[in-house]
């Protein structure tokens, strides 16, 4: 029983991502209106409460949702990742993939803008 507990503890420690390592940032969407950019009128908006997936060369490794302001944070081990909208249902617009490298002991800070395709 003791051996099983030690093996389980060891496995949990090696597979759980370090909460101080991962990706944090804001995802926005733009342009949000047609025509030229006008002074004093925002041309982007947060991608709020939206599901995204994180993949590496082996497939999906994590999922996260943005908050009301488009902010997110996801813990990941060091590696090379791609982030995309979880379920794009066709139509115009580009919601990734966004490439990002995560280094040991660091949180990669990102600010990505999805393209609405509006011109």
DABELSUL-V543330 format. One record per run of one state. SS is the DSSP state (hx for helix, st for strand, lp for the rest). FROM is the first residue (numbers start at 1). LEN is the number of residues. If there is no record, write none. Layout:
# DABELSUL-V543330
ss:SS from:FROM len:LEN
ss:SS from:FROM len:LEN
This chain:
# DABELSUL-V543330
ss:lp from:1 len:1
ss:hx from:2 len:14
ss:lp from:16 len:6
ss:st from:22 len:9
ss:lp from:31 len:13
ss:st from:44 len:3
ss:lp from:47 len:4
ss:st from:51 len:6
ss:lp from:57 len:2
ss:st from:59 len:7
ss:lp from:66 len:5
ss:st from:71 len:5
ss:lp from:76 len:3
ss:st from:79 len:7
ss:lp from:86 len:8
ss:st from:94 len:1
ss:lp from:95 len:1
ss:st from:96 len:7
ss:lp from:103 len:4
ss:st from:107 len:9
ss:lp from:116 len:4
